[in-house]
Amino acid sequence: MADDNRDFNAKIIDEFRANAGQVGPPFEGAPLLLLHSTGAKSGQERVHPIVYQPVSGSWAVFASKAGAPDNPAWFHNLVANPDASIEVGADTVAVRARVLEGDEREAVWSKQKELMPGFAEYEASTTRTIPVVVLDPA
């Protein structure tokens, strides 16, 4: 499964870079960025395609993992190493991650569920609170 996920991500990453951030299904039309984080255990750079929501000059990302019972690896990486970078369109931006809490999290999360109802389905299929992370320009 891990190799399948890597292959899936590699294809999306290649398509993203070849088309200045535009990709086809399953993410066609969705705002997508490439998150470059540092592995919490390995110290190696990791790249993950992630749907985002623009938030006041920053980017909110959602550790939904499609409703899985645990958080995605990239979330753990950002908690351990909040300095990261993203590719958005044809631009690369240095960012610093911060996990939202309380009302701030709820406002961004509620908007995301309105914008992309699949996120409400992810929430319904797990017992964990899905983390919302804002990536602020560094």
Short mmCIF file of the C-alpha atoms (twelve columns), coordinates in Angstrom:
data_MODEL
# 
_entry.id   MODEL 
# 
loop_
_atom_site.group_PDB 
_atom_site.id 
_atom_site.type_symbol 
_atom_site.label_atom_id 
_atom_site.label_alt_id 
_atom_site.label_comp_id 
_atom_site.label_asym_id 
_atom_site.label_seq_id 
_atom_site.Cartn_x 
_atom_site.Cartn_y 
_atom_site.Cartn_z 
_atom_site.pdbx_PDB_model_num 
ATOM 1   C CA . MET A 1   0.000   0.000  0.000   1 
ATOM 2   C CA . ALA A 2   2.764   2.475  0.873   1 
ATOM 3   C CA . ASP A 3   4.420   1.935  -2.533  1 
ATOM 4   C CA . ASP A 4   1.059   2.406  -4.284  1 
ATOM 5   C CA . ASN A 5   0.562   5.679  -2.417  1 
ATOM 6   C CA . ARG A 6   4.089   6.841  -3.336  1 
ATOM 7   C CA . ASP A 7   3.455   6.013  -7.002  1 
ATOM 8   C CA . PHE A 8   0.081   7.821  -6.896  1 
ATOM 9   C CA . ASN A 9   1.687   10.895 -5.317  1 
ATOM 10  C CA . ALA A 10  4.636   10.822 -7.743  1 
ATOM 11  C CA . LYS A 11  2.268   10.952 -10.732 1 
ATOM 12  C CA . ILE A 12  0.369   13.900 -9.244  1 
ATOM 13  C CA . ILE A 13  3.616   15.712 -8.389  1 
ATOM 14  C CA . ASP A 14  4.931   15.233 -11.941 1 
ATOM 15  C CA . GLU A 15  1.651   16.444 -13.462 1 
ATOM 16  C CA . PHE A 16  1.538   19.438 -11.072 1 
ATOM 17  C CA . ARG A 17  5.068   20.517 -12.020 1 
ATOM 18  C CA . ALA A 18  4.531   19.966 -15.751 1 
ATOM 19  C CA . ASN A 19  1.381   22.134 -15.739 1 
ATOM 20  C CA . ALA A 20  2.190   24.978 -13.292 1 
ATOM 21  C CA . GLY A 21  0.019   23.507 -10.560 1 
ATOM 22  C CA . GLN A 22  -2.882  22.224 -12.660 1 
ATOM 23  C CA . VAL A 23  -3.788  18.540 -12.429 1 
ATOM 24  C CA . GLY A 24  -6.514  16.251 -13.716 1 
ATOM 25  C CA . PRO A 25  -8.665  13.755 -11.844 1 
ATOM 26  C CA . PRO A 26  -9.011  13.041 -8.990  1 
ATOM 27  C CA . PHE A 27  -7.921  16.584 -8.006  1 
ATOM 28  C CA . GLU A 28  -9.026  18.452 -11.132 1 
ATOM 29  C CA . GLY A 29  -10.294 21.907 -10.207 1 
ATOM 30  C CA . ALA A 30  -9.247  21.579 -6.550  1 
ATOM 31  C CA . PRO A 31  -6.692  23.998 -5.108  1 
ATOM 32  C CA . LEU A 32  -3.589  21.849 -4.744  1 
ATOM 33  C CA . LEU A 33  -0.111  22.557 -3.423  1 
ATOM 34  C CA . LEU A 34  3.014   20.490 -2.964  1 
ATOM 35  C CA . LEU A 35  4.175   20.450 0.644   1 
ATOM 36  C CA . HIS A 36  7.906   19.963 1.244   1 
ATOM 37  C CA . SER A 37  8.416   18.875 4.842   1 
ATOM 38  C CA . THR A 38  11.264  17.305 6.779   1 
ATOM 39  C CA . GLY A 39  10.666  13.755 8.016   1 
ATOM 40  C CA . ALA A 40  10.219  13.710 11.794  1 
ATOM 41  C CA . LYS A 41  12.223  10.497 12.120  1 
ATOM 42  C CA . SER A 42  14.288  10.354 8.937   1 
ATOM 43  C CA . GLY A 43  15.253  14.003 8.571   1 
ATOM 44  C CA . GLN A 44  14.712  13.517 4.822   1 
ATOM 45  C CA . GLU A 45  12.694  15.880 2.653   1 
ATOM 46  C CA . ARG A 46  9.208   14.590 1.836   1 
ATOM 47  C CA . VAL A 47  6.856   15.992 -0.804  1 
ATOM 48  C CA . HIS A 48  3.086   15.557 -0.571  1 
ATOM 49  C CA . PRO A 49  0.338   16.903 -2.839  1 
ATOM 50  C CA . ILE A 50  -2.314  18.418 -0.563  1 
ATOM 51  C CA . VAL A 51  -5.590  20.265 -1.110  1 
ATOM 52  C CA . TYR A 52  -5.545  23.704 0.479   1 
ATOM 53  C CA . GLN A 53  -7.784  26.637 1.316   1 
ATOM 54  C CA . PRO A 54  -6.429  30.177 0.978   1 
ATOM 55  C CA . VAL A 55  -6.631  31.969 4.355   1 
ATOM 56  C CA . SER A 56  -5.571  35.636 4.619   1 
ATOM 57  C CA . GLY A 57  -2.364  35.352 2.589   1 
ATOM 58  C CA . SER A 58  -1.604  31.894 3.990   1 
ATOM 59  C CA . TRP A 59  -2.644  28.349 3.096   1 
ATOM 60  C CA . ALA A 60  -4.709  26.030 5.296   1 
ATOM 61  C CA . VAL A 61  -4.218  22.290 4.840   1 
ATOM 62  C CA . PHE A 62  -6.189  19.481 6.418   1 
ATOM 63  C CA . ALA A 63  -4.762  16.294 7.934   1 
ATOM 64  C CA . SER A 64  -7.818  14.265 6.928   1 
ATOM 65  C CA . LYS A 65  -6.062  11.198 5.467   1 
ATOM 66  C CA . ALA A 66  -9.452  10.488 3.854   1 
ATOM 67  C CA . GLY A 67  -10.972 9.807  7.281   1 
ATOM 68  C CA . ALA A 68  -8.394  7.236  8.410   1 
ATOM 69  C CA . PRO A 69  -8.093  6.629  12.158  1 
ATOM 70  C CA . ASP A 70  -4.613  8.219  12.332  1 
ATOM 71  C CA . ASN A 71  -3.055  11.442 11.105  1 
ATOM 72  C CA . PRO A 72  -0.981  11.498 7.907   1 
ATOM 73  C CA . ALA A 73  2.804   11.381 8.157   1 
ATOM 74  C CA . TRP A 74  3.128   14.918 6.808   1 
ATOM 75  C CA . PHE A 75  1.226   16.237 9.844   1 
ATOM 76  C CA . HIS A 76  3.689   14.621 12.246  1 
ATOM 77  C CA . ASN A 77  6.543   16.018 10.139  1 
ATOM 78  C CA . LEU A 78  5.185   19.572 10.389  1 
ATOM 79  C CA . VAL A 79  4.642   19.329 14.145  1 
ATOM 80  C CA . ALA A 80  8.250   18.170 14.583  1 
ATOM 81  C CA . ASN A 81  9.694   20.550 11.965  1 
ATOM 82  C CA . PRO A 82  7.328   23.482 11.283  1 
ATOM 83  C CA . ASP A 83  9.660   25.214 8.820   1 
ATOM 84  C CA . ALA A 84  8.750   23.924 5.372   1 
ATOM 85  C CA . SER A 85  8.130   25.070 1.816   1 
ATOM 86  C CA . ILE A 86  5.318   24.747 -0.656  1 
ATOM 87  C CA . GLU A 87  4.914   24.818 -4.394  1 
ATOM 88  C CA . VAL A 88  1.791   26.745 -5.389  1 
ATOM 89  C CA . GLY A 89  1.246   27.092 -9.111  1 
ATOM 90  C CA . ALA A 90  4.721   27.811 -10.493 1 
ATOM 91  C CA . ASP A 91  5.948   29.467 -7.265  1 
ATOM 92  C CA . THR A 92  7.903   28.037 -4.329  1 
ATOM 93  C CA . VAL A 93  7.285   29.696 -0.957  1 
ATOM 94  C CA . ALA A 94  9.019   29.180 2.405   1 
ATOM 95  C CA . VAL A 95  6.390   28.656 5.109   1 
ATOM 96  C CA . ARG A 96  6.046   28.014 8.821   1 
ATOM 97  C CA . ALA A 97  3.307   25.648 9.969   1 
ATOM 98  C CA . ARG A 98  0.993   26.233 12.900  1 
ATOM 99  C CA . VAL A 99  -1.819  23.962 14.052  1 
ATOM 100 C CA . LEU A 100 -5.114  25.791 14.549  1 
ATOM 101 C CA . GLU A 101 -7.146  25.335 17.713  1 
ATOM 102 C CA . GLY A 102 -10.595 26.291 18.980  1 
ATOM 103 C CA . ASP A 103 -12.701 28.858 17.143  1 
ATOM 104 C CA . GLU A 104 -9.952  29.619 14.631  1 
ATOM 105 C CA . ARG A 105 -9.796  25.943 13.622  1 
ATOM 106 C CA . GLU A 106 -13.576 25.604 13.531  1 
ATOM 107 C CA . ALA A 107 -14.019 28.609 11.212  1 
ATOM 108 C CA . VAL A 108 -11.508 27.308 8.660   1 
ATOM 109 C CA . TRP A 109 -12.687 23.688 8.952   1 
ATOM 110 C CA . SER A 110 -16.370 24.606 8.536   1 
ATOM 111 C CA . LYS A 111 -15.572 26.613 5.410   1 
ATOM 112 C CA . GLN A 112 -13.570 23.700 3.981   1 
ATOM 113 C CA . LYS A 113 -16.505 21.328 4.464   1 
ATOM 114 C CA . GLU A 114 -18.725 23.817 2.600   1 
ATOM 115 C CA . LEU A 115 -16.209 24.242 -0.229  1 
ATOM 116 C CA . MET A 116 -15.474 20.523 -0.563  1 
ATOM 117 C CA . PRO A 117 -18.163 18.317 1.056   1 
ATOM 118 C CA . GLY A 118 -15.885 15.270 0.888   1 
ATOM 119 C CA . PHE A 119 -14.132 16.652 3.960   1 
ATOM 120 C CA . ALA A 120 -17.389 16.316 5.939   1 
ATOM 121 C CA . GLU A 121 -17.452 12.664 4.868   1 
ATOM 122 C CA . TYR A 122 -13.874 12.203 6.095   1 
ATOM 123 C CA . GLU A 123 -14.855 13.741 9.438   1 
ATOM 124 C CA . ALA A 124 -17.872 11.439 9.721   1 
ATOM 125 C CA . SER A 125 -15.759 8.338  9.102   1 
ATOM 126 C CA . THR A 126 -13.246 8.919  11.922  1 
ATOM 127 C CA . THR A 127 -13.376 9.497  15.662  1 
ATOM 128 C CA . ARG A 128 -10.346 11.809 15.708  1 
ATOM 129 C CA . THR A 129 -10.472 15.562 15.314  1 
ATOM 130 C CA . ILE A 130 -8.959  16.303 11.920  1 
ATOM 131 C CA . PRO A 131 -6.090  18.760 12.377  1 
ATOM 132 C CA . VAL A 132 -6.127  22.025 10.459  1 
ATOM 133 C CA . VAL A 133 -2.689  23.495 9.765   1 
ATOM 134 C CA . VAL A 134 -2.012  26.978 8.458   1 
ATOM 135 C CA . LEU A 135 1.135   27.505 6.422   1 
ATOM 136 C CA . ASP A 136 2.195   31.123 6.880   1 
ATOM 137 C CA . PRO A 137 4.783   32.696 4.565   1 
ATOM 138 C CA . ALA A 138 8.140   32.651 6.373   1 
# 
